[in-house]
Amino acid sequence: MSIFKKVAKVAALAKSPQGRRAIAQAKRYAQDPKNKEKIDRVVNKVKGRGRSH
């Protein structure tokens, strides 16, 4: 499956009621300070990987 078809599927999901519920749940999860710290840690780890070589 091409990347464009995958993006189109994700976009269609985001517009569906189920996708909207998932997005709202993710936003609530991200607002919790403990979860925000976890998210920031993972993002920094992923970003740092490319520069460690």
N, C-alpha and C positions, 0 to 999 in steps of 0.2 A: 504494500500500500504506500502510495507516495505521501510525502510530507503535507502536501496541500489537501489531500483527502482527509488526513488525520486532523488537520487544523479545522477543516470544514465540519467534521464530526464534533469536535470540541465546541465550536461555535454554536452548532445546533443544540448540543446538550445545554450550554449556558443559557439559551433562550427558552428551554423547556421548563415546566414547573418543577420537575425533579432537579434540574440543574440549578435553578434559582434557590431551591431549598439548600442544596449542597453549598452554594456560594455563601448564603446567609449563615450557615453553620460554621463554615471556615472563617468568616469574618468575626463571629462571636468567639471562636476558639482563639483567634489571633489577638483579640483585645485583652485576654487574661494575661497579667504581667508575667506569671510563671511560664506560660506557653510562649509568650513573646520572646522571653530570654532563650528558650529552647530553639525557637525558629531562628533567632539572630545567630546563635552558636552554630547551627547547621549551615546557614548561609555563608558565614565567615569561613567555615571549614571548606565548603565547596569552592568558594572563590579563591581561597588560599592554595588549593591543590595545583592550579595551573601555574602558579608562580614559584613553587617549591623546587623546580628542577633547575 
